[in-house]
Amino acid sequence: MTTRFEQVQALLRDYFDALYRCDVDLLSRVFHPRAIYATADEAPPLLRSMEEYFPVVAARQSPASRGETRRDVIDAIEFAGENTAIARVRCSIGDRDFVDFLSIIRCDDGWRIIAKVFQIVGRDA
């Protein structure tokens, strides 16, 4: 039997894979259907539902198709109890690095991301 830590790690690996391949089917299994996507990098802050977010991902050229080097990092996973966790992760798309704070909950069908709040950090060439 896997631990909750291992289960959340597996969720985060799927999250990274989905973003790298722009795989909306996998992304829909990672995020809760009512999850929130948010960043304050825009003014006003950008807030999206999954119904708004998934088409944006589907329209991208995937980092995988461009042969980009993966820069996926799990910085931290912290549990508030048996059913709630938060993760700080980093990944890259093109010349931008992202720092994501992911709020994660355990649902009937496993762990799901319920909120993604992120910061974009540019990278020097």
PyMOL commands that set and color helices and strands:
alter all, ss='L'
color gray80, all
select helices_A, chain A and resi 4-21+24-30+50-59
alter helices_A, ss='H'
color red, helices_A
select strands_A, chain A and resi 31-39+46-49+73-79+84-93+96-107+110-122
alter strands_A, ss='S'
color yellow, strands_A
deselect
rebuild
show_as cartoon
